[in-house]
Amino acid sequence: MSGRDPFCQPRRIRHGAALTLVFASVLVAGAATGSFDESVRKTPSAEPAPAAHHDDVTEAAAKAMADGKSPMEAAQRAVSRSGDRWSAVYSQGEYQELQEALDGQYTGVGLSARREGDGRIEVTRVQPGSPAAAAGIRAGDRLRSIDGEDVGGRPVTEVVSLLRGDGGDAAAGTRVRLGLQRGSRTWTEVVRRARLSTDSVTVQRLAHGITMIKIAAFTKGSGDRVRSAVAGAPRGAGILLDLRGNSGGLVTEAVTAASVFLDGGLVATYDVDGDQRALHADPGGDTARPLVALVDGGTMSAAELLTGALQDRGRAVVVGTRTFGKGSIQMPSRLPDGSVAELTVGHYRTPSGHGVDGRGITPDLEADDGVLERAETVLSGMGDAP
């Protein structure tokens, strides 16, 4: 957002500011470990949640400051009373963590984890080149404890916090002791946290020249990485754009990704405190290459914005299950003690006027099992396979 204070009051933010459209607490957890737990997601309501009353929040914080109390705690209470499930208040450290996540960087050990039905924490992925990889930790290992604290049954957000250190503020190079289990073997590994980059965009070559581009979250630069991946794909071959589990991120990056496949035109409309605005793709995208978008219940926010644009404009066939349904917009406001309130200011709609919040996007082809195979079949029918 070059040259602008990102912590201006929401009502003063102009077009082009850093819209996030992000389920922020989930993104912090997801970017920190590469994953997030099903139980972290909130079930969409039938109607959009009311926006937090900005004046109530800022006035409560200011009054608390004048009374010698915590502005952050007062703002949190005001947000809680508003009934808006997407607004949140962060300490300076927590908000810095969110910004780092959106920049595609974090301090940690390089583990992705999820909580199983029995409460166990299972390692789902180990980032190549990370401290966890160097220690020989593998996907499928069970994470039993962190620095002596049992993690069984804990939400993944708490596990992330422990991996990152006190409040996520532990520096690179600090040690963390992990209790692990593989089969019947249990052991302890001491690893050092490191400054790592998230793999927000990964590319895989499939049969018949198909390129699968997985976008885990829309962090800084992810749109350009999608453009590079498409440019490097075999000429005329199909693209599988995998948005499953994408928890959202920077709308500017989602619009850049849309520009890869669209020749200009409308991506979404949105309102900020009643002021109607629009997002447009840049001209010159590849409009001929066969394209299928994969989605599921974990496809959220900015990922739904991209999905809606590609679907409504007939650019992609959407395959999978209904998306999460997070179509509200949050913008930041700095409080007197330096904490930050992310408050809902409006909602966005797809090019055809479809409201996403609380509803999600229904795929063109609904598929739960064998989604990848179904998507490849669709691409073949679009003239991709020989």
DABELTA-V650118 format. One record per pair of residues at least 12 apart in sequence whose C-alpha atoms are under 7 Angstrom apart, sorted by sequence separation. I is the first residue (numbers start at 1). J is the second residue. D is the distance in Angstrom with one decimal. If there is no record, write none. Layout:
I	J	D
I	J	D
//
This chain:
111	123	6.7
112	124	5.3
126	138	6.3
177	189	5.8
178	190	6.2
201	213	6.8
202	214	5.2
255	267	7.0
267	279	5.4
330	342	5.6
331	343	5.6
61	74	5.5
76	89	5.8
112	125	4.9
126	139	6.3
177	190	4.4
201	214	5.5
202	215	6.8
266	279	6.2
267	280	5.1
330	343	5.0
331	344	6.6
60	74	5.7
61	75	5.4
75	89	6.9
111	125	6.1
112	126	6.2
125	139	4.9
176	190	5.7
177	191	6.5
201	215	4.6
266	280	4.5
267	281	6.1
330	344	4.3
331	345	6.8
60	75	6.0
111	126	4.9
124	139	4.8
175	190	6.6
176	191	5.6
200	215	5.6
201	216	6.4
265	280	5.3
266	281	6.4
329	344	5.4
330	345	5.8
1	17	6.1
110	126	5.9
111	127	6.4
123	139	5.0
124	140	6.0
146	162	6.6
175	191	5.7
176	192	6.2
200	216	4.9
264	280	6.4
265	281	5.5
328	344	6.6
329	345	5.8
1	18	6.1
58	75	7.0
72	89	6.9
110	127	5.0
123	140	5.4
146	163	6.9
175	192	4.4
200	217	5.5
264	281	4.4
329	346	5.2
57	75	5.0
60	78	7.0
122	140	6.0
123	141	5.4
174	192	5.3
175	193	6.3
200	218	7.0
264	282	4.6
328	346	5.8
329	347	5.5
122	141	6.0
123	142	6.0
173	192	5.1
174	193	5.6
200	219	6.7
262	281	6.6
263	282	6.6
264	283	3.9
328	347	4.2
110	130	5.2
122	142	4.5
123	143	6.7
173	193	5.2
263	283	4.3
264	284	6.9
327	347	5.6
328	348	6.4
57	78	5.4
109	130	6.2
110	131	6.5
111	132	6.6
121	142	5.9
122	143	5.9
172	193	4.9
173	194	6.0
201	222	6.3
262	283	7.0
263	284	4.8
327	348	5.7
56	78	6.5
57	79	6.6
109	131	5.2
110	132	5.8
121	143	5.4
172	194	4.5
200	222	6.5
211	233	6.3
259	281	4.7
263	285	4.8
109	132	5.5
121	144	7.0
172	195	5.8
258	281	6.3
259	282	5.2
262	285	4.7
293	316	6.4
300	323	6.6
201	225	6.7
259	283	6.9
261	285	4.7
262	286	6.3
263	287	6.7
292	316	5.2
293	317	6.2
294	318	6.0
295	319	6.3
296	320	5.6
297	321	6.4
299	323	5.2
300	324	5.3
209	234	6.2
256	281	7.0
260	285	4.6
261	286	4.8
262	287	5.7
291	316	5.0
292	317	4.8
293	318	4.8
294	319	5.1
295	320	5.0
296	321	4.6
297	322	5.8
298	323	6.4
299	324	5.7
300	325	6.5
301	326	4.9
203	229	6.9
255	281	6.1
259	285	5.5
260	286	6.1
261	287	5.4
291	317	6.7
292	318	5.8
293	319	6.1
294	320	5.7
295	321	6.2
296	322	5.8
297	323	4.4
298	324	5.7
300	326	5.7
301	327	5.5
52	79	6.1
210	237	5.8
211	238	6.5
212	239	5.8
213	240	6.1
214	241	6.1
215	242	6.3
216	243	6.9
296	323	5.2
297	324	4.7
209	237	5.8
210	238	5.0
211	239	5.0
212	240	4.5
213	241	5.0
214	242	4.6
215	243	5.7
295	323	6.4
53	82	6.8
147	176	6.0
210	239	5.8
211	240	6.2
212	241	6.0
213	242	5.9
214	243	6.4
216	245	6.7
217	246	5.1
327	356	5.0
328	357	6.2
52	82	5.2
147	177	4.7
212	242	6.9
216	246	4.8
217	247	5.8
218	248	5.9
219	249	5.9
223	253	4.8
227	257	7.0
326	356	6.4
327	357	4.1
121	152	6.1
146	177	5.7
147	178	6.3
215	246	6.6
217	248	5.4
218	249	4.5
219	250	6.1
222	253	6.2
223	254	6.4
226	257	6.3
325	356	5.3
326	357	4.7
52	84	5.7
120	152	5.0
146	178	4.8
217	249	5.8
218	250	5.4
221	253	6.9
325	357	4.7
326	358	6.3
50	83	6.8
51	84	5.8
119	152	5.5
120	153	6.1
145	178	5.8
146	179	6.2
220	253	6.8
223	256	4.9
227	260	5.7
325	358	4.7
50	84	5.6
119	153	4.0
145	179	4.6
223	257	4.5
325	359	4.9
49	84	5.5
52	87	6.7
144	179	5.1
218	253	5.9
325	360	3.6
49	85	6.9
143	179	6.1
144	180	5.4
218	254	6.4
324	360	5.3
143	180	4.8
144	181	6.9
268	305	6.8
323	360	4.8
142	180	5.6
143	181	6.6
322	360	6.2
323	361	5.3
141	180	6.7
142	181	4.9
312	351	6.2
322	361	5.5
323	362	6.9
141	181	5.8
142	182	6.4
312	352	6.1
322	362	4.7
115	156	6.6
141	182	5.1
268	309	6.7
309	350	5.9
321	362	6.9
322	363	6.2
114	156	6.5
267	309	5.1
308	350	5.3
309	351	6.1
321	363	6.2
320	363	6.0
319	363	5.3
305	350	6.6
318	363	4.9
319	364	6.1
320	365	6.6
321	366	5.5
318	364	5.2
319	365	4.8
320	366	5.0
321	367	6.1
317	364	6.2
318	365	6.4
319	366	5.8
320	367	4.7
321	368	6.3
254	302	6.1
258	306	6.1
319	367	6.5
320	368	6.0
254	303	6.9
243	293	6.9
244	294	6.1
238	289	5.9
239	290	6.2
240	291	6.1
241	292	6.1
242	293	5.9
243	294	5.6
244	295	4.5
245	296	6.8
247	298	6.5
251	302	5.5
320	371	6.2
237	289	6.5
238	290	4.6
239	291	4.9
240	292	5.0
241	293	4.7
242	294	4.7
243	295	5.3
244	296	5.2
246	298	6.2
247	299	6.0
248	300	5.4
250	302	6.8
254	306	5.9
236	289	5.5
237	290	7.0
238	291	5.8
239	292	6.4
240	293	5.9
241	294	6.1
242	295	6.8
245	298	4.1
246	299	4.9
247	300	4.9
248	301	4.9
249	302	6.0
244	298	6.0
245	299	5.0
246	300	6.1
247	301	6.8
248	302	4.6
108	163	6.4
244	299	5.3
248	303	5.4
108	164	5.2
243	299	6.1
319	375	6.5
107	164	6.5
246	303	6.2
131	191	6.2
243	303	6.6
131	192	6.5
131	193	6.9
23	86	6.8
107	172	6.1
28	97	6.9
32	101	6.9
28	98	5.4
31	101	5.5
273	345	5.4
28	101	5.9
272	345	5.3
273	346	6.0
32	106	6.0
272	346	5.0
271	346	5.2
32	108	7.0
270	346	7.0
271	347	5.9
33	110	6.3
35	112	5.4
37	114	5.3
270	347	5.6
271	348	6.6
33	111	5.3
34	112	5.0
35	113	6.2
36	114	6.3
37	115	6.1
270	348	3.9
33	112	4.5
269	348	5.5
270	349	6.1
33	113	6.9
268	348	6.7
269	349	5.3
268	349	5.7
269	350	6.6
268	350	4.8
269	351	6.9
267	350	6.9
268	351	5.2
292	375	6.6
109	193	5.1
267	351	6.0
108	193	4.8
109	194	6.3
266	351	6.1
107	193	6.3
108	194	5.6
107	194	5.4
108	195	6.7
292	379	6.8
107	195	4.5
108	196	7.0
106	195	5.9
107	196	6.0
290	379	6.4
106	196	5.5
105	196	5.7
106	197	6.4
105	197	4.4
290	382	6.2
104	197	5.6
105	198	5.8
104	198	5.1
290	384	6.6
104	219	5.4
103	219	5.6
104	220	6.3
102	219	4.6
103	220	4.9
102	220	6.0
37	156	5.8
36	156	6.4
33	160	6.7
29	157	5.6
32	160	6.8
29	160	6.1
238	379	6.4
238	384	5.5
102	249	6.6
237	384	5.7
31	198	6.6
208	385	5.5
27	247	6.1
23	247	6.9
23	248	6.9
22	248	5.2
21	248	6.9
22	249	5.1
21	249	6.5
20	249	5.6
21	250	6.9
20	250	4.6
21	251	6.6
19	250	6.5
20	251	5.6
19	251	5.9
87	330	6.9
95	340	6.8
92	338	6.0
92	339	4.9
91	339	4.5
92	340	6.8
90	339	5.7
91	340	6.4
90	340	5.2
89	340	5.7
90	341	6.4
89	341	4.3
88	341	5.9
89	342	6.1
88	342	5.3
87	342	5.4
88	343	6.6
87	343	4.6
87	344	5.6
86	344	6.8
71	335	7.0
71	336	6.8
71	337	6.4
72	339	6.1
65	336	7.0
61	335	6.7
62	336	6.6
58	335	7.0
22	301	5.8
21	301	5.5
22	302	6.9
21	302	5.9
44	325	6.3
52	343	6.1
52	344	6.0
51	344	5.1
51	345	6.2
21	328	6.3
21	329	4.7
21	330	6.0
48	357	5.6
20	330	6.6
48	358	5.7
47	358	5.7
19	331	6.5
46	358	5.5
45	358	5.2
46	359	7.0
44	358	4.6
10	331	5.7
10	332	6.3
10	333	6.2
8	332	7.0
9	333	4.9
7	332	5.5
8	333	5.6
7	333	5.0
8	334	6.8
7	334	5.2
//
